[in-house]
Amino acid sequence: MGHGLLRCSCSLYGWVGGAGILNGSFPARTGCKSSIVAQLGGTMHLMTSNELRTVVVPAAGLGTRFLPATKTVPKELLPVVDTPGIELIAKEAAQAGAERLAIITAPKKQGIMAHFRTDAELEATLEARGKEDQLAKVRATDGLIDVAAIEQPEPLGLGHAIGLAETHLAEDEECFAVMLPDDLVLPYGVMETMLEVRQRYGGSVLCAVEVPEEDVSKYGVFDIAADSDDPQVKKVNGMVEKPDLEDAPSNFAATGRYLLDRQVFEALSRTKPGKGGEIQITDAIELMISEGHPVHIVVHQGKRHDLGNPGGYIRACVDMALEDETYGESLKQWLEQRLGE
């Protein structure tokens, strides 16, 4: 028998038209041990505490760089070709083995949650018209992953947003992931590598990309241990937020994937607000490192697109469209013609 994950047959949130209730908190997992049991070669094993169950997705920002589009449409619903960014995150989280998304939302961004609800009328219309391909796309999120909303009443920083998720984790969850929807990290799989690194070294694991020296001032940059010979996995001594080039300890920049030990919540509680009254996750991680908490980075070797600004968003759309079996070839031909003019 192949490797598989046996999920609990009981519903954690209840079901409405095949989609999880989207505005509740995550209950404790007592009585549902079967949902965290793996079947490996016919033998039953409880998953370790390092297994990923919850992915926190901060999505409360206003998306002002995309105005006027984001006046009515949340930035996370803008399509990369034909799939909203938030759905790409859900697929990545599910592939990494996560069972649920905790989406940090703002009061006026309920459209994000609506994307994960079943639209029976739309599905019936598509089915009646024989539009099977479109129907499959609409149903792509059905049963993909459980989703719940956590409202952030006011924008007090990424660290504050992440801290809101603490009471929504089960008591035995010792780690969780954070995926920033502004970052499209391709191909999928970096979170699985990060889980392996945590299994080996413990602590927290972050994703990094190498950036040109002239761009280091745009990112949080890692101070790497001198004995980090592994080209993909490196120990972190500290972080510097948006340093000047002469002050940058490396050109390894943080990208939007975090695998955090639960200790981060205690560190966040001791992190003082910085500029604009915001609590930053980098400050909490710095505090943990200073107190001996192991932190490593996985250097991503693939692509990373910034969906948080129009320029990066356009590049992501073109890149993914070129790989699309429906649009790729014709788009390539058009681009060659257009660039040759």
C-alpha positions in Angstrom: 0.0 0.0 0.0 1.3 3.5 -0.8 2.0 6.1 1.7 -1.1 8.0 2.8 -2.7 10.3 5.3 -5.8 9.1 7.1 -8.0 12.1 7.9 -10.6 12.1 10.6 -14.1 11.4 9.3 -15.7 13.8 11.7 -16.0 17.4 10.7 -14.0 20.0 12.7 -16.1 23.0 11.6 -19.3 21.6 10.2 -20.0 21.8 6.5 -21.9 24.1 4.3 -22.3 22.9 0.8 -19.0 21.0 1.0 -16.9 23.9 2.4 -15.8 24.3 6.0 -17.5 27.0 8.1 -15.1 29.9 7.5 -15.4 32.2 10.4 -14.8 30.0 13.4 -11.7 29.2 15.5 -10.0 25.9 15.4 -11.2 23.6 18.2 -8.9 21.3 20.1 -8.2 18.0 18.4 -9.2 15.7 21.3 -11.1 12.6 20.0 -9.8 13.1 16.5 -6.4 11.3 16.7 -7.1 9.5 13.5 -6.6 12.7 11.6 -3.0 12.8 12.5 -2.2 9.2 11.9 0.0 8.2 8.9 -0.2 4.8 7.3 3.3 3.8 6.1 3.6 0.4 4.5 0.6 -0.9 6.4 1.9 0.2 9.8 0.1 2.9 11.8 2.2 5.8 13.3 1.2 8.9 15.1 2.8 11.9 13.5 5.4 13.8 15.4 5.0 17.2 16.8 7.0 18.6 13.9 4.3 17.7 11.4 2.6 20.7 9.9 -1.1 21.1 10.5 -1.8 24.9 10.4 -0.7 27.5 8.0 -1.2 31.2 9.0 -1.8 33.5 6.0 -1.7 37.2 6.8 -4.1 38.9 4.4 -5.4 42.0 6.2 -3.5 44.6 4.1 -5.3 47.2 2.1 -3.4 46.6 -1.2 -3.0 50.3 -1.8 -0.4 49.7 -4.5 -3.1 48.1 -6.6 -5.7 50.8 -6.3 -8.2 51.4 -7.8 -8.6 47.6 -8.4 -8.4 46.8 -4.7 -11.0 49.3 -3.8 -13.6 46.5 -4.2 -11.5 43.3 -4.8 -9.0 42.1 -2.2 -5.5 41.9 -3.5 -5.3 38.2 -2.6 -8.1 37.5 -5.1 -6.4 39.1 -8.1 -5.8 36.3 -10.6 -2.4 35.0 -11.6 -3.5 34.0 -15.0 -6.9 32.5 -13.8 -6.2 31.5 -10.2 -6.3 33.9 -7.3 -3.2 34.2 -5.2 -4.9 33.0 -2.1 -5.9 29.8 -3.9 -2.2 29.2 -4.9 -1.3 29.5 -1.2 -4.0 27.0 -0.3 -2.7 24.5 -2.8 0.9 25.0 -1.6 -0.2 24.5 2.0 -2.2 21.4 1.2 0.7 19.9 -0.8 3.0 20.5 2.3 0.6 18.4 4.3 -1.2 21.1 6.2 -4.8 20.5 7.2 -6.0 24.1 7.6 -5.5 27.7 6.8 -5.9 30.4 9.4 -6.4 33.6 7.2 -5.8 36.9 9.0 -8.3 39.2 7.5 -9.6 42.8 7.8 -13.2 43.7 8.4 -13.8 44.7 4.8 -12.1 41.7 3.2 -14.6 39.0 3.6 -14.5 38.3 -0.1 -11.4 36.2 0.5 -13.4 33.8 2.6 -16.2 33.7 0.1 -13.8 32.3 -2.5 -13.6 29.1 -0.5 -17.4 28.7 -0.2 -19.3 26.5 -2.6 -21.4 28.4 -5.1 -24.1 25.9 -5.9 -25.9 28.1 -8.4 -22.8 28.8 -10.4 -21.8 25.1 -10.4 -25.3 24.1 -11.5 -25.2 26.6 -14.4 -21.7 25.4 -15.6 -22.8 21.8 -15.4 -26.0 22.5 -17.3 -24.0 24.2 -20.1 -21.5 21.4 -20.3 -18.6 23.6 -19.2 -16.7 20.8 -17.5 -13.3 22.5 -17.5 -14.6 25.6 -15.8 -16.6 23.5 -13.3 -13.4 21.6 -12.3 -11.6 24.9 -11.7 -14.5 26.2 -9.6 -14.5 23.0 -7.5 -10.7 23.0 -7.1 -10.9 24.2 -3.5 -13.6 21.8 -2.4 -12.1 19.6 0.3 -8.6 21.0 -0.5 -8.0 22.4 3.0 -10.1 23.6 5.9 -10.2 27.4 6.2 -11.0 29.8 9.0 -10.8 33.6 9.3 -9.1 35.5 12.1 -9.9 39.2 12.1 -7.2 41.8 12.7 -9.1 44.9 13.7 -6.3 47.3 12.9 -3.0 47.0 11.1 -0.4 46.6 13.8 2.3 44.7 11.9 3.0 41.2 10.6 4.1 40.1 14.1 0.8 41.2 15.6 -1.1 39.4 12.8 0.8 36.2 13.4 0.3 36.5 17.2 -3.5 36.4 16.7 -3.2 32.8 15.6 -2.0 31.5 18.9 -5.4 30.7 20.4 -6.4 29.0 17.2 -3.8 26.3 17.3 -4.3 23.0 19.1 -2.4 22.7 22.4 -0.1 20.0 21.0 0.9 21.9 17.8 4.5 22.8 18.5 5.2 24.4 15.1 3.1 26.1 12.4 3.8 27.8 9.1 3.3 31.3 7.9 2.9 31.9 4.1 2.7 35.4 2.8 0.4 35.6 -0.2 2.5 38.5 -1.6 5.3 35.9 -2.3 4.8 33.3 -5.0 7.5 30.7 -4.4 7.9 28.2 -7.3 8.0 25.3 -7.7 6.1 24.1 -4.7 8.1 22.1 -2.2 10.2 24.5 -0.2 8.0 24.1 2.9 8.6 20.3 2.8 12.3 21.0 2.8 11.9 23.4 5.7 10.1 20.7 7.7 13.0 18.3 7.1 15.4 20.9 8.3 13.4 21.5 11.5 13.3 17.7 12.0 17.1 17.7 11.9 18.0 20.8 13.8 14.8 21.8 15.7 13.9 25.4 16.2 12.5 27.6 13.5 13.2 27.6 9.8 12.8 30.4 7.3 13.0 30.6 3.5 15.6 32.8 1.8 16.5 33.8 -1.7 19.8 35.3 -2.9 19.2 38.8 -4.2 21.5 41.2 -6.1 23.6 43.5 -3.8 21.8 46.6 -5.1 18.5 45.1 -3.8 19.4 44.2 -0.2 18.0 47.4 1.1 14.5 46.2 0.1 14.5 43.1 2.3 15.2 41.6 5.7 18.7 40.2 5.3 20.2 37.3 7.2 23.4 37.2 9.1 24.8 33.8 8.4 27.1 31.6 10.6 30.6 31.5 9.1 30.6 27.7 9.2 27.5 27.3 7.0 29.0 25.3 4.2 25.8 23.7 3.0 24.7 25.7 -0.1 21.0 25.2 0.7 20.8 25.2 4.5 22.5 27.8 6.7 22.4 28.7 10.4 21.3 32.2 11.2 23.0 34.5 13.7 20.7 37.4 13.2 18.6 39.5 10.9 18.8 43.1 9.7 15.7 44.8 8.3 16.3 46.6 5.1 20.0 47.5 5.6 22.1 49.8 3.6 24.4 47.9 1.2 27.5 48.6 3.3 25.7 47.3 6.5 24.2 44.2 4.9 25.7 41.0 6.4 24.8 38.9 3.3 22.7 38.9 0.3 20.4 36.2 1.6 17.0 37.9 1.9 13.9 36.7 3.7 11.0 35.6 1.5 7.5 34.9 2.7 7.7 31.3 4.0 8.2 30.7 7.8 8.2 27.5 9.8 8.0 28.8 13.4 8.3 27.0 16.7 5.5 27.8 19.0 7.9 29.7 21.2 7.5 32.6 18.8 4.3 33.6 20.5 6.1 34.2 23.8 8.7 36.2 22.0 6.1 38.3 20.3 4.5 39.1 23.6 7.9 40.7 24.6 8.5 42.4 21.3 8.0 46.2 21.5 6.2 48.0 18.7 8.5 49.7 16.2 8.0 52.3 13.5 4.3 53.1 13.1 3.4 51.2 16.2 3.8 47.9 14.4 5.1 44.6 15.9 7.5 42.9 13.5 8.1 39.2 13.3 11.8 39.9 12.5 12.2 41.5 15.9 10.7 38.5 17.6 12.9 36.1 15.7 15.9 38.3 16.6 14.9 38.0 20.2 14.7 34.2 20.0 18.1 34.0 18.4 19.6 36.1 21.1 18.3 33.7 23.7 19.7 30.6 22.0 16.7 29.5 19.9 18.1 27.7 16.7 17.1 29.4 13.5 18.1 28.1 10.0 17.3 29.2 6.5 16.6 27.1 3.4 17.9 28.9 0.3 15.3 28.5 -2.4 16.8 27.6 -5.7 13.6 28.2 -7.8 11.6 31.3 -8.7 10.1 33.9 -6.4 7.6 36.5 -7.6 6.5 39.5 -5.6 2.7 39.7 -6.0 2.6 42.7 -3.6 3.4 45.3 -6.3 2.1 45.6 -9.9 5.5 45.1 -11.5 6.1 41.8 -9.8 2.5 40.8 -10.3 2.8 41.3 -14.0 6.0 39.3 -14.2 4.3 36.5 -12.3 1.3 36.4 -14.6 3.6 36.3 -17.7 5.8 33.6 -16.2 2.9 31.3 -15.2 1.1 32.0 -18.5 4.1 30.9 -20.5 4.0 27.6 -18.6 0.3 27.2 -19.2 -0.6 24.5 -21.8 -3.6 26.6 -23.0 -1.9 30.1 -23.3 1.8 29.4 -23.2 2.7 28.9 -26.9 0.5 31.7 -28.3 1.7 34.1 -25.6 5.3 33.3 -26.4 4.8 34.0 -30.1 3.0 37.2 -29.4 5.8 38.4 -27.0 8.5 37.6 -29.6 6.5 39.6 -32.1 5.9 42.5 -29.8 9.4 42.7 -28.5 10.7 42.6 -32.1 8.8 45.7 -33.1 
